[in-house]
């Protein structure tokens, strides 16, 4: 389903490959992504297989994110997120911050080092 927000069609694309990652995403992060998408009328597409069958190696998963836009050409805005992102319930609508550039968020800058360590996803954030 393509939803139009002020004539801007937005989709959040997430690469989530492997049983452990899918389980962690479903149990911990997906509810926040779904809530956020529903709030602003965005679609969510989860990719559980490699988009480039020539690169089916665990070290190449990060590079698969570069291929997400080609899979979602019908959208005006594609937000590519990691599968371990929790979206705060007060997060603003991403489509309000559109530019003609690529944006990247430093997740460590969102919380203190102590808070980040409590999440258990990194032992040494920078």
CNS distance restraints for C-alpha pairs under 8 A (distance, minus, plus):
assign (resid   1 and name CA) (resid  43 and name CA) 7.02 0.50 0.50
assign (resid   2 and name CA) (resid   9 and name CA) 6.43 0.50 0.50
assign (resid   2 and name CA) (resid  10 and name CA) 7.86 0.50 0.50
assign (resid   2 and name CA) (resid  42 and name CA) 7.94 0.50 0.50
assign (resid   2 and name CA) (resid  43 and name CA) 6.73 0.50 0.50
assign (resid   2 and name CA) (resid  75 and name CA) 7.58 0.50 0.50
assign (resid   3 and name CA) (resid   9 and name CA) 5.75 0.50 0.50
assign (resid   3 and name CA) (resid  10 and name CA) 7.32 0.50 0.50
assign (resid   3 and name CA) (resid  41 and name CA) 6.04 0.50 0.50
assign (resid   3 and name CA) (resid  42 and name CA) 6.38 0.50 0.50
assign (resid   3 and name CA) (resid  43 and name CA) 7.05 0.50 0.50
assign (resid   4 and name CA) (resid   8 and name CA) 5.40 0.50 0.50
assign (resid   4 and name CA) (resid   9 and name CA) 4.82 0.50 0.50
assign (resid   4 and name CA) (resid  10 and name CA) 7.61 0.50 0.50
assign (resid   4 and name CA) (resid  41 and name CA) 7.48 0.50 0.50
assign (resid   5 and name CA) (resid   9 and name CA) 6.21 0.50 0.50
assign (resid   5 and name CA) (resid  10 and name CA) 7.80 0.50 0.50
assign (resid   5 and name CA) (resid  40 and name CA) 7.68 0.50 0.50
assign (resid   5 and name CA) (resid  41 and name CA) 6.81 0.50 0.50
assign (resid   8 and name CA) (resid  75 and name CA) 7.71 0.50 0.50
assign (resid   8 and name CA) (resid  76 and name CA) 5.72 0.50 0.50
assign (resid   8 and name CA) (resid  77 and name CA) 7.12 0.50 0.50
assign (resid   8 and name CA) (resid  95 and name CA) 7.57 0.50 0.50
assign (resid   9 and name CA) (resid  42 and name CA) 7.33 0.50 0.50
assign (resid   9 and name CA) (resid  74 and name CA) 7.93 0.50 0.50
assign (resid   9 and name CA) (resid  75 and name CA) 4.97 0.50 0.50
assign (resid   9 and name CA) (resid  76 and name CA) 5.05 0.50 0.50
assign (resid   9 and name CA) (resid  77 and name CA) 6.24 0.50 0.50
assign (resid  10 and name CA) (resid  41 and name CA) 7.96 0.50 0.50
assign (resid  10 and name CA) (resid  42 and name CA) 5.21 0.50 0.50
assign (resid  10 and name CA) (resid  43 and name CA) 6.43 0.50 0.50
assign (resid  10 and name CA) (resid  75 and name CA) 5.73 0.50 0.50
assign (resid  10 and name CA) (resid  76 and name CA) 6.09 0.50 0.50
assign (resid  10 and name CA) (resid  77 and name CA) 4.75 0.50 0.50
assign (resid  10 and name CA) (resid  78 and name CA) 5.87 0.50 0.50
assign (resid  10 and name CA) (resid  79 and name CA) 7.52 0.50 0.50
assign (resid  10 and name CA) (resid  95 and name CA) 7.29 0.50 0.50
assign (resid  11 and name CA) (resid  42 and name CA) 5.46 0.50 0.50
assign (resid  11 and name CA) (resid  43 and name CA) 4.54 0.50 0.50
assign (resid  11 and name CA) (resid  44 and name CA) 5.46 0.50 0.50
assign (resid  11 and name CA) (resid  45 and name CA) 7.05 0.50 0.50
assign (resid  11 and name CA) (resid  72 and name CA) 7.68 0.50 0.50
assign (resid  11 and name CA) (resid  75 and name CA) 6.57 0.50 0.50
assign (resid  11 and name CA) (resid  77 and name CA) 6.49 0.50 0.50
assign (resid  11 and name CA) (resid  78 and name CA) 5.08 0.50 0.50
assign (resid  11 and name CA) (resid  79 and name CA) 6.20 0.50 0.50
assign (resid  12 and name CA) (resid  37 and name CA) 7.86 0.50 0.50
assign (resid  12 and name CA) (resid  42 and name CA) 7.14 0.50 0.50
assign (resid  12 and name CA) (resid  43 and name CA) 6.22 0.50 0.50
assign (resid  12 and name CA) (resid  44 and name CA) 4.72 0.50 0.50
assign (resid  12 and name CA) (resid  45 and name CA) 6.21 0.50 0.50
assign (resid  12 and name CA) (resid  78 and name CA) 5.88 0.50 0.50
assign (resid  12 and name CA) (resid  79 and name CA) 4.62 0.50 0.50
assign (resid  12 and name CA) (resid  80 and name CA) 5.87 0.50 0.50
assign (resid  12 and name CA) (resid  81 and name CA) 6.96 0.50 0.50
assign (resid  13 and name CA) (resid  44 and name CA) 6.02 0.50 0.50
assign (resid  13 and name CA) (resid  45 and name CA) 4.94 0.50 0.50
assign (resid  13 and name CA) (resid  46 and name CA) 5.99 0.50 0.50
assign (resid  13 and name CA) (resid  47 and name CA) 7.43 0.50 0.50
assign (resid  13 and name CA) (resid  68 and name CA) 6.55 0.50 0.50
assign (resid  13 and name CA) (resid  78 and name CA) 6.77 0.50 0.50
assign (resid  13 and name CA) (resid  79 and name CA) 5.98 0.50 0.50
assign (resid  13 and name CA) (resid  80 and name CA) 4.84 0.50 0.50
assign (resid  13 and name CA) (resid  81 and name CA) 6.29 0.50 0.50
assign (resid  14 and name CA) (resid  44 and name CA) 7.81 0.50 0.50
assign (resid  14 and name CA) (resid  45 and name CA) 6.37 0.50 0.50
assign (resid  14 and name CA) (resid  46 and name CA) 4.90 0.50 0.50
assign (resid  14 and name CA) (resid  47 and name CA) 6.05 0.50 0.50
assign (resid  14 and name CA) (resid  65 and name CA) 7.70 0.50 0.50
assign (resid  14 and name CA) (resid  80 and name CA) 5.92 0.50 0.50
assign (resid  14 and name CA) (resid  81 and name CA) 5.24 0.50 0.50
assign (resid  14 and name CA) (resid  82 and name CA) 5.91 0.50 0.50
assign (resid  14 and name CA) (resid  83 and name CA) 5.96 0.50 0.50
assign (resid  15 and name CA) (resid  46 and name CA) 6.06 0.50 0.50
assign (resid  15 and name CA) (resid  47 and name CA) 4.84 0.50 0.50
assign (resid  15 and name CA) (resid  48 and name CA) 6.31 0.50 0.50
assign (resid  15 and name CA) (resid  49 and name CA) 7.93 0.50 0.50
assign (resid  15 and name CA) (resid  61 and name CA) 7.76 0.50 0.50
assign (resid  15 and name CA) (resid  64 and name CA) 7.23 0.50 0.50
assign (resid  15 and name CA) (resid  65 and name CA) 6.48 0.50 0.50
assign (resid  15 and name CA) (resid  81 and name CA) 7.62 0.50 0.50
assign (resid  15 and name CA) (resid  82 and name CA) 6.62 0.50 0.50
assign (resid  15 and name CA) (resid  83 and name CA) 6.44 0.50 0.50
assign (resid  16 and name CA) (resid  21 and name CA) 6.01 0.50 0.50
assign (resid  16 and name CA) (resid  22 and name CA) 5.77 0.50 0.50
assign (resid  16 and name CA) (resid  25 and name CA) 7.64 0.50 0.50
assign (resid  16 and name CA) (resid  46 and name CA) 6.64 0.50 0.50
assign (resid  16 and name CA) (resid  47 and name CA) 5.86 0.50 0.50
assign (resid  16 and name CA) (resid  48 and name CA) 5.03 0.50 0.50
assign (resid  16 and name CA) (resid  49 and name CA) 7.66 0.50 0.50
assign (resid  16 and name CA) (resid  82 and name CA) 7.80 0.50 0.50
assign (resid  16 and name CA) (resid  83 and name CA) 5.74 0.50 0.50
assign (resid  17 and name CA) (resid  21 and name CA) 6.26 0.50 0.50
assign (resid  17 and name CA) (resid  22 and name CA) 6.52 0.50 0.50
assign (resid  17 and name CA) (resid  47 and name CA) 7.26 0.50 0.50
assign (resid  17 and name CA) (resid  48 and name CA) 4.65 0.50 0.50
assign (resid  17 and name CA) (resid  49 and name CA) 5.85 0.50 0.50
assign (resid  17 and name CA) (resid  50 and name CA) 7.37 0.50 0.50
assign (resid  17 and name CA) (resid  61 and name CA) 7.65 0.50 0.50
assign (resid  18 and name CA) (resid  22 and name CA) 6.10 0.50 0.50
assign (resid  18 and name CA) (resid  48 and name CA) 7.28 0.50 0.50
assign (resid  19 and name CA) (resid  23 and name CA) 6.02 0.50 0.50
assign (resid  20 and name CA) (resid  24 and name CA) 6.07 0.50 0.50
assign (resid  21 and name CA) (resid  25 and name CA) 5.94 0.50 0.50
assign (resid  21 and name CA) (resid  83 and name CA) 7.36 0.50 0.50
assign (resid  22 and name CA) (resid  26 and name CA) 5.99 0.50 0.50
assign (resid  22 and name CA) (resid  48 and name CA) 7.66 0.50 0.50
assign (resid  23 and name CA) (resid  27 and name CA) 6.04 0.50 0.50
assign (resid  24 and name CA) (resid  28 and name CA) 5.71 0.50 0.50
assign (resid  24 and name CA) (resid  29 and name CA) 7.28 0.50 0.50
assign (resid  24 and name CA) (resid  84 and name CA) 7.83 0.50 0.50
assign (resid  25 and name CA) (resid  29 and name CA) 4.92 0.50 0.50
assign (resid  25 and name CA) (resid  30 and name CA) 5.56 0.50 0.50
assign (resid  25 and name CA) (resid  83 and name CA) 5.84 0.50 0.50
assign (resid  25 and name CA) (resid  84 and name CA) 6.36 0.50 0.50
assign (resid  26 and name CA) (resid  30 and name CA) 5.11 0.50 0.50
assign (resid  26 and name CA) (resid  31 and name CA) 7.45 0.50 0.50
assign (resid  27 and name CA) (resid  31 and name CA) 7.76 0.50 0.50
assign (resid  28 and name CA) (resid  86 and name CA) 7.81 0.50 0.50
assign (resid  29 and name CA) (resid  33 and name CA) 6.55 0.50 0.50
assign (resid  29 and name CA) (resid  83 and name CA) 7.24 0.50 0.50
assign (resid  29 and name CA) (resid  84 and name CA) 6.21 0.50 0.50
assign (resid  29 and name CA) (resid  85 and name CA) 6.15 0.50 0.50
assign (resid  29 and name CA) (resid  86 and name CA) 5.14 0.50 0.50
assign (resid  29 and name CA) (resid  87 and name CA) 7.82 0.50 0.50
assign (resid  30 and name CA) (resid  34 and name CA) 5.96 0.50 0.50
assign (resid  30 and name CA) (resid  86 and name CA) 7.82 0.50 0.50
assign (resid  31 and name CA) (resid  35 and name CA) 6.05 0.50 0.50
assign (resid  32 and name CA) (resid  36 and name CA) 6.12 0.50 0.50
assign (resid  32 and name CA) (resid  86 and name CA) 5.87 0.50 0.50
assign (resid  32 and name CA) (resid  87 and name CA) 5.32 0.50 0.50
assign (resid  32 and name CA) (resid  88 and name CA) 7.04 0.50 0.50
assign (resid  32 and name CA) (resid  89 and name CA) 7.26 0.50 0.50
assign (resid  33 and name CA) (resid  37 and name CA) 6.08 0.50 0.50
assign (resid  33 and name CA) (resid  86 and name CA) 6.92 0.50 0.50
assign (resid  33 and name CA) (resid  87 and name CA) 6.02 0.50 0.50
assign (resid  34 and name CA) (resid  38 and name CA) 6.02 0.50 0.50
assign (resid  34 and name CA) (resid  44 and name CA) 7.42 0.50 0.50
assign (resid  35 and name CA) (resid  39 and name CA) 6.13 0.50 0.50
assign (resid  35 and name CA) (resid  89 and name CA) 7.73 0.50 0.50
assign (resid  36 and name CA) (resid  40 and name CA) 6.55 0.50 0.50
assign (resid  36 and name CA) (resid  87 and name CA) 6.96 0.50 0.50
assign (resid  36 and name CA) (resid  89 and name CA) 6.95 0.50 0.50
assign (resid  36 and name CA) (resid  91 and name CA) 7.64 0.50 0.50
assign (resid  37 and name CA) (resid  41 and name CA) 5.67 0.50 0.50
assign (resid  37 and name CA) (resid  42 and name CA) 4.54 0.50 0.50
assign (resid  37 and name CA) (resid  43 and name CA) 6.22 0.50 0.50
assign (resid  37 and name CA) (resid  44 and name CA) 6.93 0.50 0.50
assign (resid  38 and name CA) (resid  42 and name CA) 6.30 0.50 0.50
assign (resid  38 and name CA) (resid  43 and name CA) 7.93 0.50 0.50
assign (resid  40 and name CA) (resid  93 and name CA) 6.40 0.50 0.50
assign (resid  47 and name CA) (resid  51 and name CA) 7.84 0.50 0.50
assign (resid  50 and name CA) (resid  55 and name CA) 7.41 0.50 0.50
assign (resid  50 and name CA) (resid  56 and name CA) 6.12 0.50 0.50
assign (resid  50 and name CA) (resid  61 and name CA) 7.39 0.50 0.50
assign (resid  50 and name CA) (resid  64 and name CA) 6.69 0.50 0.50
assign (resid  51 and name CA) (resid  64 and name CA) 6.23 0.50 0.50
assign (resid  51 and name CA) (resid  67 and name CA) 6.71 0.50 0.50
assign (resid  51 and name CA) (resid  68 and name CA) 7.75 0.50 0.50
assign (resid  52 and name CA) (resid  56 and name CA) 7.15 0.50 0.50
assign (resid  52 and name CA) (resid  64 and name CA) 7.07 0.50 0.50
assign (resid  52 and name CA) (resid  67 and name CA) 7.86 0.50 0.50
assign (resid  55 and name CA) (resid  60 and name CA) 6.16 0.50 0.50
assign (resid  56 and name CA) (resid  60 and name CA) 6.90 0.50 0.50
assign (resid  56 and name CA) (resid  61 and name CA) 7.82 0.50 0.50
assign (resid  57 and name CA) (resid  61 and name CA) 7.03 0.50 0.50
assign (resid  60 and name CA) (resid  64 and name CA) 6.74 0.50 0.50
assign (resid  61 and name CA) (resid  65 and name CA) 7.48 0.50 0.50
assign (resid  62 and name CA) (resid  66 and name CA) 7.98 0.50 0.50
assign (resid  63 and name CA) (resid  67 and name CA) 7.57 0.50 0.50
assign (resid  64 and name CA) (resid  68 and name CA) 6.97 0.50 0.50
assign (resid  65 and name CA) (resid  80 and name CA) 6.79 0.50 0.50
assign (resid  67 and name CA) (resid  71 and name CA) 7.00 0.50 0.50
assign (resid  68 and name CA) (resid  72 and name CA) 6.58 0.50 0.50
assign (resid  68 and name CA) (resid  80 and name CA) 7.27 0.50 0.50
assign (resid  69 and name CA) (resid  73 and name CA) 6.17 0.50 0.50
assign (resid  69 and name CA) (resid  78 and name CA) 6.39 0.50 0.50
assign (resid  72 and name CA) (resid  78 and name CA) 7.19 0.50 0.50
assign (resid  77 and name CA) (resid  95 and name CA) 7.36 0.50 0.50
assign (resid  81 and name CA) (resid  85 and name CA) 7.02 0.50 0.50
assign (resid  87 and name CA) (resid  91 and name CA) 6.65 0.50 0.50
assign (resid  93 and name CA) (resid  97 and name CA) 7.77 0.50 0.50
assign (resid  94 and name CA) (resid  98 and name CA) 7.13 0.50 0.50
assign (resid 106 and name CA) (resid 110 and name CA) 7.23 0.50 0.50
assign (resid 107 and name CA) (resid 111 and name CA) 7.46 0.50 0.50
assign (resid 108 and name CA) (resid 112 and name CA) 7.16 0.50 0.50
assign (resid 108 and name CA) (resid 113 and name CA) 7.16 0.50 0.50
assign (resid 108 and name CA) (resid 116 and name CA) 6.96 0.50 0.50
assign (resid 108 and name CA) (resid 125 and name CA) 6.70 0.50 0.50
assign (resid 108 and name CA) (resid 126 and name CA) 7.07 0.50 0.50
assign (resid 111 and name CA) (resid 115 and name CA) 5.99 0.50 0.50
assign (resid 111 and name CA) (resid 116 and name CA) 6.17 0.50 0.50
assign (resid 112 and name CA) (resid 116 and name CA) 6.16 0.50 0.50
assign (resid 113 and name CA) (resid 117 and name CA) 6.20 0.50 0.50
assign (resid 113 and name CA) (resid 125 and name CA) 6.58 0.50 0.50
assign (resid 114 and name CA) (resid 118 and name CA) 6.39 0.50 0.50
assign (resid 115 and name CA) (resid 119 and name CA) 6.71 0.50 0.50
assign (resid 116 and name CA) (resid 120 and name CA) 7.31 0.50 0.50
assign (resid 116 and name CA) (resid 121 and name CA) 7.68 0.50 0.50
assign (resid 116 and name CA) (resid 122 and name CA) 7.35 0.50 0.50
assign (resid 116 and name CA) (resid 125 and name CA) 7.28 0.50 0.50
assign (resid 117 and name CA) (resid 121 and name CA) 7.10 0.50 0.50
assign (resid 117 and name CA) (resid 122 and name CA) 6.21 0.50 0.50
assign (resid 117 and name CA) (resid 123 and name CA) 5.98 0.50 0.50
assign (resid 117 and name CA) (resid 124 and name CA) 7.49 0.50 0.50
assign (resid 117 and name CA) (resid 125 and name CA) 7.54 0.50 0.50
